[in-house]
Amino acid sequence: MYYNYYPYYSYSNHYPMWVMANHSSLAQFPSQLAMPTNNNSFPPVNTRQLKISAKSMQAIMQQSQLLTSKIADSEQFAHNLMSAAQLSNKAEVDRLITSTGITIKFDTKFTPDGIQIRFTEHACCGLTLILDW
């Protein structure tokens, strides 16, 4: 009976032709592995929508600044907001947030650990503010 001391064999025909470095005639790379040479595979760059999104994001950030400033500056407001969220009083949470002067659309979600406020401006962009307590 023959016992194999080496469980793995290295056969020269085990690897594709282009991998073998000592092969006498090097085969070319398969076309699916070659880098594309056509640089026109993407459409031309148009920054119009990106600039619109950036301008809208500036407005969203100003609105979120109103809320975060109010929370940071007013102990009573922070207490009322946290209390209403912990009691799952969504109407009161939304009313308190609107009372800060926010005019854009927002959606709130809260857990016992914190609150998430998603600000959106049209359909182009949004900002999610996550505050823990």
LUMMAR-309669 format. One record per residue: residue in one letter; chain; z, y, x of N, C-alpha, C in turn. Coordinates in nm, 4 decimals. Atoms other than C-alpha are relative to their C-alpha. Layout:
BEGIN
+--------+--------+----------+----------+----------+----------+----------+----------+----------+----------+----------+
: residu : chaine :     n_up :  n_north :   n_east :    ca_up : ca_north :  ca_east :     c_up :  c_north :   c_east :
+--------+--------+----------+----------+----------+----------+----------+----------+----------+----------+----------+
:      a :      A :        Z :        Y :        X :        Z :        Y :        X :        Z :        Y :        X :
...
+--------+--------+----------+----------+----------+----------+----------+----------+----------+----------+----------+
***
This chain:
BEGIN
+--------+--------+----------+----------+----------+----------+----------+----------+----------+----------+----------+
: residu : chaine :     n_up :  n_north :   n_east :    ca_up : ca_north :  ca_east :     c_up :  c_north :   c_east :
+--------+--------+----------+----------+----------+----------+----------+----------+----------+----------+----------+
:      m :      A :   0.0000 :  -0.1174 :   0.0848 :   0.0000 :   0.0000 :   0.0000 :   0.0000 :   0.1229 :   0.0887 :
:      y :      A :   0.0153 :  -0.1237 :  -0.0780 :  -0.0916 :   0.3464 :   0.1269 :   0.0922 :   0.1067 :  -0.0573 :
:      y :      A :  -0.0886 :  -0.1081 :   0.0441 :   0.1680 :   0.6266 :   0.1131 :  -0.0559 :   0.1321 :   0.0500 :
:      n :      A :   0.0541 :  -0.1310 :  -0.0336 :   0.0495 :   0.9853 :   0.1103 :   0.1150 :   0.0906 :   0.0438 :
:      y :      A :  -0.1035 :  -0.0898 :  -0.0514 :   0.2680 :   1.2031 :   0.3331 :  -0.0254 :   0.1451 :  -0.0397 :
:      y :      A :   0.0385 :  -0.1371 :   0.0345 :   0.0824 :   1.5192 :   0.2316 :  -0.0474 :   0.0019 :  -0.1446 :
:      p :      A :   0.0370 :   0.0078 :   0.1412 :   0.0778 :   1.5681 :  -0.1448 :  -0.1171 :   0.0914 :  -0.0377 :
:      y :      A :   0.1079 :  -0.0914 :   0.0323 :  -0.1823 :   1.8469 :  -0.1289 :  -0.1122 :  -0.0156 :   0.1011 :
:      y :      A :   0.1170 :   0.0108 :  -0.0861 :  -0.5309 :   1.8147 :   0.0123 :  -0.0767 :   0.1309 :  -0.0052 :
:      s :      A :   0.0844 :  -0.1189 :  -0.0046 :  -0.7518 :   2.0994 :   0.1177 :  -0.1430 :  -0.0445 :   0.0245 :
:      y :      A :   0.1402 :   0.0374 :  -0.0108 :  -1.1122 :   2.0158 :   0.0500 :  -0.0834 :   0.1258 :   0.0080 :
:      s :      A :   0.0846 :  -0.1189 :  -0.0141 :  -1.3850 :   2.2544 :   0.1501 :  -0.0750 :   0.0313 :  -0.1276 :
:      n :      A :   0.0721 :  -0.0279 :   0.1243 :  -1.5586 :   2.2158 :  -0.1855 :   0.0948 :   0.0366 :  -0.1143 :
:      h :      A :  -0.0976 :  -0.0372 :   0.1020 :  -1.2382 :   2.2990 :  -0.3719 :  -0.0092 :   0.1489 :  -0.0342 :
:      y :      A :   0.0057 :  -0.1444 :   0.0193 :  -1.2888 :   2.6744 :  -0.3294 :  -0.1430 :   0.0436 :  -0.0281 :
:      p :      A :   0.1355 :  -0.0527 :   0.0202 :  -1.5847 :   2.8825 :  -0.4505 :  -0.0631 :   0.0366 :   0.1341 :
:      m :      A :   0.0728 :  -0.0228 :  -0.1246 :  -1.8504 :   2.9465 :  -0.1895 :   0.0377 :   0.1339 :   0.0652 :
:      w :      A :  -0.0240 :  -0.1317 :  -0.0588 :  -1.7693 :   3.3170 :  -0.1438 :   0.1399 :   0.0136 :   0.0588 :
:      v :      A :  -0.1343 :  -0.0065 :  -0.0537 :  -1.4038 :   3.2416 :  -0.0577 :   0.0064 :  -0.0596 :   0.1403 :
:      m :      A :  -0.0049 :   0.0710 :  -0.1282 :  -1.4764 :   3.0141 :   0.2381 :  -0.0503 :   0.0901 :   0.1120 :
:      a :      A :   0.0350 :  -0.0928 :  -0.1072 :  -1.4725 :   3.2317 :   0.5489 :  -0.0856 :  -0.0647 :   0.1065 :
:      n :      A :   0.0726 :   0.0667 :  -0.1078 :  -1.6173 :   2.9727 :   0.7862 :  -0.1278 :  -0.0672 :  -0.0477 :
:      h :      A :   0.1220 :   0.0614 :   0.0510 :  -1.9075 :   2.8747 :   0.5699 :  -0.1201 :   0.0605 :   0.0698 :
:      s :      A :   0.1135 :  -0.0478 :  -0.0785 :  -2.2414 :   2.9014 :   0.7445 :  -0.0837 :   0.1027 :  -0.0746 :
:      s :      A :   0.0771 :  -0.0995 :   0.0744 :  -2.4164 :   3.0937 :   0.4652 :   0.0899 :   0.0592 :  -0.1080 :
:      l :      A :  -0.0903 :  -0.0646 :   0.0949 :  -2.1924 :   3.3386 :   0.2849 :  -0.0755 :   0.0354 :  -0.1270 :
:      a :      A :   0.0606 :  -0.0331 :   0.1280 :  -2.2738 :   3.3649 :  -0.0803 :   0.0425 :   0.1407 :  -0.0395 :
:      q :      A :  -0.0363 :  -0.1332 :   0.0474 :  -2.2732 :   3.7050 :  -0.2509 :   0.1093 :  -0.0124 :  -0.1063 :
:      f :      A :  -0.1041 :  -0.0016 :   0.1011 :  -1.9869 :   3.8054 :  -0.4775 :  -0.0620 :  -0.0221 :  -0.1372 :
:      p :      A :   0.0498 :   0.0123 :   0.1367 :  -2.0320 :   3.6968 :  -0.8365 :  -0.0007 :   0.1365 :  -0.0672 :
:      s :      A :   0.0163 :  -0.1326 :   0.0618 :  -2.1412 :   3.9857 :  -1.0549 :   0.1231 :   0.0423 :  -0.0787 :
:      q :      A :  -0.1174 :  -0.0394 :   0.0769 :  -1.8245 :   3.9732 :  -1.2676 :   0.1147 :   0.0476 :   0.0879 :
:      l :      A :  -0.1048 :  -0.0454 :  -0.0908 :  -1.6096 :   4.0383 :  -0.9575 :  -0.0383 :   0.1255 :   0.0758 :
:      a :      A :   0.0452 :  -0.1173 :  -0.0742 :  -1.8172 :   4.3174 :  -0.8100 :   0.0420 :   0.1270 :  -0.0729 :
:      m :      A :  -0.0362 :  -0.1282 :   0.0589 :  -1.7099 :   4.6784 :  -0.8678 :  -0.1230 :   0.0622 :  -0.0656 :
:      p :      A :   0.1158 :  -0.0613 :   0.0642 :  -1.9313 :   4.8634 :  -1.1144 :  -0.0519 :   0.1180 :   0.0821 :
:      t :      A :   0.0603 :  -0.1096 :  -0.0756 :  -2.1719 :   5.1019 :  -0.9483 :  -0.0480 :   0.1107 :  -0.0917 :
:      n :      A :   0.0453 :  -0.1006 :   0.0957 :  -2.2626 :   5.2894 :  -1.2640 :   0.1172 :   0.0913 :  -0.0328 :
:      n :      A :  -0.1069 :  -0.0960 :   0.0262 :  -2.0426 :   5.5995 :  -1.2784 :  -0.0124 :   0.0648 :  -0.1371 :
:      n :      A :   0.0217 :  -0.0601 :   0.1314 :  -2.1792 :   5.6946 :  -1.6203 :   0.0547 :  -0.0871 :  -0.1122 :
:      s :      A :  -0.0524 :   0.0873 :   0.1035 :  -1.9773 :   5.4326 :  -1.8079 :   0.0944 :   0.0736 :  -0.0948 :
:      f :      A :  -0.0878 :  -0.0794 :   0.0856 :  -1.7467 :   5.7029 :  -1.9528 :  -0.0756 :   0.1202 :  -0.0544 :
:      p :      A :   0.0663 :  -0.1193 :   0.0528 :  -1.8493 :   5.9893 :  -2.1787 :   0.0366 :   0.1222 :   0.0837 :
:      p :      A :  -0.0328 :  -0.1211 :  -0.0756 :  -1.8565 :   6.3381 :  -2.0302 :   0.1350 :   0.0559 :  -0.0443 :
:      v :      A :  -0.1325 :  -0.0548 :   0.0265 :  -1.5207 :   6.5130 :  -2.0096 :  -0.0123 :   0.1208 :  -0.0920 :
:      n :      A :  -0.0070 :  -0.1116 :   0.0934 :  -1.4446 :   6.7427 :  -2.3033 :   0.1480 :   0.0298 :  -0.0208 :
:      t :      A :  -0.1426 :  -0.0338 :   0.0041 :  -1.1082 :   6.9196 :  -2.2803 :   0.0413 :   0.0746 :  -0.1262 :
:      r :      A :  -0.0299 :  -0.0778 :   0.1207 :  -1.1252 :   7.0879 :  -2.6217 :   0.1232 :  -0.0549 :  -0.0730 :
:      q :      A :  -0.1108 :   0.0582 :   0.0747 :  -0.8916 :   6.8449 :  -2.8010 :   0.1283 :  -0.0005 :   0.0825 :
:      l :      A :  -0.1181 :  -0.0020 :  -0.0862 :  -0.6569 :   6.8230 :  -2.5023 :   0.0656 :   0.1376 :  -0.0001 :
:      k :      A :  -0.0544 :  -0.1358 :   0.0019 :  -0.6166 :   7.2017 :  -2.4991 :   0.0638 :   0.0321 :  -0.1344 :
:      i :      A :  -0.0581 :  -0.0209 :   0.1330 :  -0.5555 :   7.2070 :  -2.8751 :   0.1349 :  -0.0706 :  -0.0090 :
:      s :      A :  -0.1258 :   0.0749 :   0.0017 :  -0.2880 :   6.9387 :  -2.8349 :   0.1069 :   0.0693 :   0.0835 :
:      a :      A :  -0.0965 :  -0.0679 :  -0.0867 :  -0.1242 :   7.1295 :  -2.5490 :   0.0552 :   0.1250 :  -0.0674 :
:      k :      A :  -0.0472 :  -0.1194 :   0.0709 :  -0.1076 :   7.4503 :  -2.7552 :   0.0946 :  -0.0381 :  -0.1139 :
:      s :      A :  -0.0866 :   0.0454 :   0.1082 :   0.0389 :   7.2609 :  -3.0500 :   0.1327 :  -0.0502 :   0.0545 :
:      m :      A :  -0.1228 :   0.0501 :  -0.0606 :   0.2920 :   7.0954 :  -2.8202 :   0.0920 :   0.1142 :   0.0415 :
:      q :      A :  -0.0824 :  -0.1168 :  -0.0338 :   0.4092 :   7.4368 :  -2.7005 :   0.0758 :   0.0490 :  -0.1222 :
:      a :      A :  -0.0657 :  -0.0428 :   0.1238 :   0.4835 :   7.5306 :  -3.0616 :   0.1099 :  -0.0986 :  -0.0398 :
:      i :      A :  -0.1002 :   0.1015 :   0.0331 :   0.6665 :   7.2020 :  -3.1191 :   0.1217 :   0.0144 :   0.0908 :
:      m :      A :  -0.1112 :  -0.0132 :  -0.0940 :   0.8769 :   7.2532 :  -2.8077 :   0.0841 :   0.1232 :  -0.0302 :
:      q :      A :  -0.0765 :  -0.1189 :   0.0395 :   0.9740 :   7.6037 :  -2.9229 :   0.0870 :  -0.0309 :  -0.1219 :
:      q :      A :  -0.0759 :   0.0366 :   0.1185 :   1.0816 :   7.4603 :  -3.2580 :   0.1174 :  -0.0917 :   0.0362 :
:      s :      A :  -0.1092 :   0.0892 :  -0.0400 :   1.2843 :   7.1839 :  -3.0922 :   0.1066 :   0.0757 :   0.0791 :
:      q :      A :  -0.0952 :  -0.0832 :  -0.0733 :   1.4460 :   7.4482 :  -2.8708 :   0.0957 :   0.0702 :  -0.0967 :
:      l :      A :  -0.0869 :  -0.0611 :   0.1013 :   1.5777 :   7.6203 :  -3.1860 :   0.1133 :  -0.0961 :  -0.0392 :
:      l :      A :  -0.0992 :   0.0985 :   0.0417 :   1.7536 :   7.3001 :  -3.2909 :   0.0988 :  -0.0315 :   0.1114 :
:      t :      A :  -0.0902 :   0.0371 :  -0.1090 :   1.8940 :   7.2049 :  -2.9514 :   0.0920 :   0.1159 :   0.0385 :
:      s :      A :  -0.0858 :  -0.1158 :  -0.0281 :   2.0221 :   7.5587 :  -2.8933 :   0.1106 :   0.0128 :  -0.1031 :
:      k :      A :  -0.0998 :  -0.0095 :   0.1068 :   2.1981 :   7.5595 :  -3.2285 :   0.1077 :  -0.1073 :   0.0169 :
:      i :      A :  -0.0973 :   0.1082 :  -0.0203 :   2.3615 :   7.2228 :  -3.1577 :   0.0895 :   0.0301 :   0.1198 :
:      a :      A :  -0.0767 :  -0.0265 :  -0.1219 :   2.4685 :   7.3284 :  -2.8078 :   0.0944 :   0.1189 :  -0.0167 :
:      d :      A :  -0.0780 :  -0.1235 :   0.0104 :   2.6007 :   7.6702 :  -2.9140 :   0.1038 :  -0.0009 :  -0.1118 :
:      s :      A :  -0.0893 :  -0.0041 :   0.1160 :   2.7735 :   7.5915 :  -3.2444 :   0.0732 :  -0.1341 :  -0.0167 :
:      e :      A :  -0.0824 :   0.1204 :   0.0171 :   3.0587 :   7.3408 :  -3.2551 :   0.0013 :  -0.0432 :  -0.1465 :
:      q :      A :  -0.0030 :   0.0310 :   0.1427 :   3.0682 :   7.3636 :  -3.6360 :  -0.1301 :  -0.0664 :  -0.0452 :
:      f :      A :   0.1298 :   0.0577 :   0.0363 :   2.6941 :   7.2933 :  -3.6717 :  -0.0119 :  -0.1424 :   0.0537 :
:      a :      A :   0.0075 :   0.1329 :  -0.0602 :   2.7133 :   6.9965 :  -3.4324 :   0.0880 :  -0.0984 :  -0.0775 :
:      h :      A :  -0.0911 :   0.0851 :   0.0770 :   3.0110 :   6.8579 :  -3.6267 :  -0.0606 :  -0.0356 :  -0.1348 :
:      n :      A :   0.0588 :   0.0237 :   0.1323 :   2.8375 :   6.8986 :  -3.9632 :  -0.1198 :  -0.0948 :   0.0082 :
:      l :      A :   0.1190 :   0.0845 :  -0.0167 :   2.5149 :   6.7381 :  -3.8377 :   0.0409 :  -0.1445 :   0.0294 :
:      m :      A :  -0.0442 :   0.1343 :  -0.0366 :   2.6929 :   6.4430 :  -3.6811 :   0.0715 :  -0.0680 :  -0.1164 :
:      s :      A :  -0.0725 :   0.0556 :   0.1139 :   2.9172 :   6.3924 :  -3.9817 :  -0.0965 :  -0.0446 :  -0.1096 :
:      a :      A :   0.0975 :   0.0348 :   0.1040 :   2.6258 :   6.3966 :  -4.2276 :  -0.0836 :  -0.1212 :   0.0414 :
:      a :      A :   0.0792 :   0.1131 :  -0.0477 :   2.4264 :   6.1542 :  -4.0113 :   0.0811 :  -0.1286 :  -0.0035 :
:      q :      A :  -0.0835 :   0.1192 :   0.0013 :   2.7168 :   5.9123 :  -3.9771 :   0.0290 :  -0.0487 :  -0.1419 :
:      l :      A :  -0.0174 :   0.0374 :   0.1406 :   2.7583 :   5.9183 :  -4.3562 :  -0.1328 :  -0.0386 :  -0.0649 :
:      s :      A :   0.1357 :   0.0329 :   0.0474 :   2.3798 :   5.8454 :  -4.3905 :  -0.0466 :   0.0942 :  -0.1098 :
:      n :      A :   0.0403 :  -0.1017 :   0.0963 :   2.3307 :   6.1671 :  -4.5855 :  -0.1251 :   0.0697 :   0.0539 :
:      k :      A :   0.1261 :  -0.0505 :  -0.0541 :   1.9636 :   6.2251 :  -4.5020 :  -0.0344 :   0.1387 :  -0.0532 :
:      a :      A :   0.0311 :  -0.1304 :   0.0586 :   1.9253 :   6.5190 :  -4.7397 :   0.0780 :   0.1112 :   0.0705 :
:      e :      A :  -0.0819 :  -0.1015 :  -0.0681 :   2.2125 :   6.7065 :  -4.5731 :  -0.0448 :   0.0179 :   0.1456 :
:      v :      A :   0.0486 :  -0.0094 :  -0.1383 :   2.0841 :   6.6240 :  -4.2227 :  -0.1276 :   0.0830 :   0.0043 :
:      d :      A :   0.1253 :  -0.0759 :   0.0039 :   1.7379 :   6.7548 :  -4.3134 :   0.0249 :   0.1471 :  -0.0337 :
:      r :      A :  -0.0319 :  -0.1386 :   0.0355 :   1.8886 :   7.0675 :  -4.4744 :   0.0586 :   0.0743 :   0.1193 :
:      l :      A :  -0.0599 :  -0.0641 :  -0.1172 :   2.0970 :   7.1404 :  -4.1647 :  -0.1057 :   0.0290 :   0.1067 :
:      i :      A :   0.1046 :  -0.0219 :  -0.1007 :   1.7971 :   7.0980 :  -3.9357 :  -0.0912 :   0.1137 :  -0.0427 :
:      t :      A :   0.0863 :  -0.1075 :   0.0499 :   1.5830 :   7.3235 :  -4.1559 :   0.0697 :   0.1352 :   0.0084 :
:      s :      A :  -0.0739 :  -0.1264 :  -0.0048 :   1.8591 :   7.5861 :  -4.1550 :  -0.0047 :   0.0663 :   0.1379 :
:      t :      A :   0.0095 :  -0.0591 :  -0.1338 :   1.8038 :   7.6387 :  -3.7814 :  -0.1234 :   0.0871 :   0.0160 :
:      g :      A :   0.1211 :  -0.0804 :  -0.0082 :   1.4676 :   7.8026 :  -3.8527 :  -0.1247 :  -0.0810 :   0.0315 :
:      i :      A :   0.1153 :   0.0865 :  -0.0279 :   1.2395 :   7.5046 :  -3.7929 :  -0.0955 :   0.0057 :  -0.1175 :
:      t :      A :   0.1007 :  -0.0122 :   0.1045 :   0.9164 :   7.5461 :  -3.9839 :  -0.1040 :  -0.1114 :   0.0037 :
:      i :      A :   0.0992 :   0.1074 :  -0.0080 :   0.7133 :   7.2456 :  -3.8681 :   0.0555 :  -0.1269 :  -0.0639 :
:      k :      A :  -0.0370 :   0.1257 :   0.0629 :   0.7170 :   6.8983 :  -4.0185 :   0.0832 :  -0.0849 :   0.0966 :
:      f :      A :  -0.0825 :   0.0880 :  -0.0818 :   0.9874 :   6.6621 :  -3.8932 :   0.0493 :  -0.1161 :  -0.0834 :
:      d :      A :  -0.0559 :   0.1188 :   0.0637 :   1.1324 :   6.3218 :  -3.9712 :   0.1232 :  -0.0409 :   0.0790 :
:      t :      A :  -0.1245 :   0.0353 :  -0.0682 :   1.4859 :   6.2095 :  -3.8942 :   0.0343 :  -0.1462 :  -0.0238 :
:      k :      A :  -0.0570 :   0.1347 :   0.0084 :   1.6331 :   5.8686 :  -3.8230 :   0.1311 :   0.0056 :   0.0764 :
:      f :      A :  -0.1285 :  -0.0036 :  -0.0692 :   1.9930 :   5.8157 :  -3.7317 :   0.0683 :  -0.1337 :  -0.0092 :
:      t :      A :  -0.0795 :   0.1213 :  -0.0105 :   2.2227 :   5.5362 :  -3.6309 :   0.1427 :   0.0446 :   0.0312 :
:      p :      A :  -0.1352 :  -0.0389 :  -0.0405 :   2.5953 :   5.5287 :  -3.5542 :   0.0068 :   0.0514 :   0.1443 :
:      d :      A :   0.0012 :  -0.0428 :  -0.1400 :   2.4981 :   5.5952 :  -3.1905 :  -0.0691 :   0.1328 :   0.0255 :
:      g :      A :   0.0718 :  -0.1242 :  -0.0256 :   2.2748 :   5.8988 :  -3.2315 :  -0.1002 :   0.0303 :  -0.1092 :
:      i :      A :   0.1003 :  -0.0464 :   0.0954 :   1.9881 :   6.0737 :  -3.4057 :  -0.1343 :   0.0146 :   0.0717 :
:      q :      A :   0.1354 :  -0.0203 :  -0.0495 :   1.6120 :   6.0761 :  -3.3557 :  -0.0701 :   0.0944 :  -0.0957 :
:      i :      A :   0.0734 :  -0.0962 :   0.0804 :   1.4072 :   6.3697 :  -3.4758 :  -0.1421 :   0.0045 :   0.0546 :
:      r :      A :   0.1410 :   0.0025 :  -0.0389 :   1.0277 :   6.3374 :  -3.4669 :  -0.0678 :   0.1222 :  -0.0583 :
:      f :      A :   0.0731 :  -0.1195 :   0.0407 :   0.8450 :   6.6704 :  -3.4777 :  -0.1488 :  -0.0300 :   0.0098 :
:      t :      A :   0.1450 :   0.0196 :  -0.0037 :   0.4745 :   6.6589 :  -3.5658 :  -0.0703 :   0.1278 :  -0.0432 :
:      e :      A :   0.0830 :  -0.1157 :   0.0325 :   0.2112 :   6.9280 :  -3.5776 :  -0.1394 :  -0.0530 :  -0.0289 :
:      h :      A :   0.1281 :   0.0537 :   0.0459 :  -0.0957 :   6.8288 :  -3.7757 :  -0.0069 :  -0.1479 :   0.0388 :
:      a :      A :   0.0104 :   0.1407 :  -0.0399 :  -0.2251 :   6.4946 :  -3.6492 :  -0.0279 :  -0.0129 :   0.1490 :
:      c :      A :   0.0409 :   0.0031 :  -0.1406 :  -0.2790 :   6.5877 :  -3.2872 :   0.1089 :  -0.0446 :   0.0949 :
:      c :      A :  -0.1042 :   0.0273 :  -0.0983 :   0.0583 :   6.5448 :  -3.1254 :   0.1370 :   0.0007 :  -0.0667 :
:      g :      A :  -0.1348 :   0.0038 :   0.0512 :   0.4284 :   6.4969 :  -3.1675 :   0.1006 :  -0.0065 :   0.1139 :
:      l :      A :  -0.1100 :   0.0018 :  -0.0961 :   0.7625 :   6.5120 :  -2.9946 :   0.1183 :  -0.0693 :  -0.0667 :
:      t :      A :  -0.1180 :   0.0677 :   0.0519 :   1.0556 :   6.2770 :  -3.0460 :   0.1206 :   0.0442 :   0.0816 :
:      l :      A :  -0.1238 :  -0.0470 :  -0.0622 :   1.3966 :   6.4248 :  -2.9715 :   0.1069 :  -0.1039 :  -0.0320 :
:      i :      A :  -0.1031 :   0.1022 :   0.0167 :   1.6657 :   6.1621 :  -2.9155 :   0.1313 :   0.0559 :   0.0529 :
:      l :      A :  -0.1312 :  -0.0512 :  -0.0374 :   2.0271 :   6.2807 :  -2.9119 :   0.1050 :  -0.1057 :  -0.0289 :
:      d :      A :  -0.1067 :   0.0987 :   0.0150 :   2.3171 :   6.0418 :  -2.8569 :   0.1341 :   0.0698 :  -0.0198 :
:      w :      A :  -0.1373 :  -0.0485 :   0.0084 :   2.6793 :   6.0896 :  -2.9516 :   0.0971 :  -0.1118 :   0.0222 :
+--------+--------+----------+----------+----------+----------+----------+----------+----------+----------+----------+
***
